[in-house]
Amino acid sequence: MLDCLKKITWKKTGIFTAGVLFGTAGLKVLSSSDAKKFYTNCTAAILRGKDCLMKVASSVQENAEDIYADAKIINEEREAAAEFEDAYDEENEEVTEEETTETEEA
C-alpha cells in the first residue's frame, strides 16, 4: 500500500513540477521583446479593422436614414392620395344620390 502512495505522490509531484517549469518558461516567452512586438502588431491590426468597420457602419447608418426618410415621404403621399380618393368617392356618392332623388321626383 505504501508503494501505491509513493507512486501517486511522485507522479503528482512530477506533474506539478513540470507545470511550474512550463508556466515559468511560458511567462518568459510571453514577456519577451519579440512577443511584445507581435502583440503590438496584432493590436494595431485590430485598431485598423475597427476604424474600417466604423466607417462602414456609419455609411450603412446614413443610407438607412435616407431610406427611412424616403419611406416616410412615400407613406405621406399615399395617405394624401387615399384621402383624396375618399373625398372624391364621397363627392360622387352625394352627386349620385342627388341625381337619383331628382329622377325619382321627375
C-alpha positions as CSV (number, residue, x, y, z in Angstrom):
1,M,0.0,0.0,0.0
2,L,2.9,2.3,0.7
3,D,4.3,1.6,-2.7
4,C,1.0,2.7,-4.2
5,L,1.0,6.0,-2.2
6,K,4.7,6.6,-3.2
7,K,3.9,6.2,-6.9
8,I,0.9,8.5,-6.7
9,T,2.8,11.1,-4.7
10,W,5.8,11.1,-7.0
11,K,3.6,11.2,-10.0
12,K,1.6,14.2,-8.7
13,T,4.8,15.9,-7.6
14,G,6.4,15.4,-11.1
15,I,3.3,16.8,-12.8
16,F,3.2,19.8,-10.5
17,T,6.9,20.5,-11.1
18,A,6.5,20.1,-14.9
19,G,3.6,22.6,-14.7
20,V,5.6,25.1,-12.8
21,L,8.6,24.8,-15.2
22,F,6.3,25.1,-18.2
23,G,4.5,28.1,-16.7
24,T,7.8,29.9,-15.9
25,A,9.1,29.2,-19.4
26,G,5.8,30.3,-20.9
27,L,5.9,33.6,-19.0
28,K,9.5,34.2,-20.2
29,V,8.4,33.6,-23.8
30,L,5.3,35.7,-23.5
31,S,7.1,38.6,-22.0
32,S,10.0,38.6,-24.5
33,S,10.5,41.6,-26.8
34,D,9.6,39.5,-29.9
35,A,6.3,38.6,-28.3
36,K,5.6,42.2,-27.4
37,K,6.2,43.3,-31.0
38,F,3.8,40.6,-32.1
39,Y,1.2,41.8,-29.6
40,T,1.7,45.4,-30.7
41,N,1.3,44.5,-34.4
42,C,-1.9,42.5,-33.6
43,T,-3.3,45.3,-31.6
44,A,-2.6,47.8,-34.4
45,A,-4.3,45.5,-36.9
46,I,-7.3,45.2,-34.7
47,L,-7.5,49.0,-34.4
48,R,-7.2,49.4,-38.2
49,G,-10.0,46.9,-38.6
50,K,-12.1,48.8,-36.0
51,D,-11.7,52.0,-38.0
52,C,-12.7,50.4,-41.2
53,L,-15.7,48.7,-39.6
54,M,-16.8,52.0,-38.0
55,K,-16.6,53.8,-41.5
56,V,-18.7,51.0,-43.0
57,A,-21.2,51.2,-40.1
58,S,-21.6,54.9,-40.4
59,S,-22.1,54.6,-44.1
60,V,-24.8,52.0,-43.6
61,Q,-26.4,54.2,-41.0
62,E,-26.5,57.2,-43.3
63,N,-28.0,55.1,-46.1
64,A,-30.6,53.7,-43.6
65,E,-31.6,57.2,-42.6
66,D,-32.0,58.2,-46.2
67,I,-34.2,55.2,-46.9
68,Y,-36.2,55.8,-43.8
69,A,-36.8,59.5,-44.8
70,D,-37.8,58.4,-48.4
71,A,-40.2,55.8,-47.0
72,K,-41.9,58.4,-44.8
73,I,-42.4,60.6,-47.8
74,I,-43.9,57.8,-49.8
75,N,-46.3,56.9,-47.0
76,E,-47.3,60.5,-46.6
77,E,-48.0,60.7,-50.3
78,R,-50.0,57.5,-50.2
79,E,-52.1,58.8,-47.3
80,A,-52.8,62.1,-49.1
81,A,-53.8,60.2,-52.2
82,A,-56.1,57.9,-50.2
83,E,-57.7,60.9,-48.5
84,F,-58.2,62.5,-51.9
85,E,-59.8,59.3,-53.3
86,D,-62.1,59.1,-50.2
87,A,-63.1,62.7,-50.7
88,Y,-63.7,62.1,-54.4
89,D,-65.7,58.9,-53.7
90,E,-67.9,60.7,-51.1
91,E,-68.5,63.6,-53.5
92,N,-69.5,61.2,-56.3
93,E,-71.9,59.4,-53.9
94,E,-73.5,62.7,-53.0
95,V,-73.9,63.6,-56.7
96,T,-75.3,60.2,-57.5
97,E,-77.8,60.4,-54.6
98,E,-78.9,63.8,-55.8
99,E,-79.4,62.5,-59.3
100,T,-81.3,59.5,-58.1
101,T,-83.5,61.8,-56.0
102,E,-84.1,64.1,-58.9
103,T,-85.0,61.3,-61.3
104,E,-87.4,59.8,-58.8
105,E,-89.1,63.1,-58.3
106,A,-89.5,63.6,-62.1
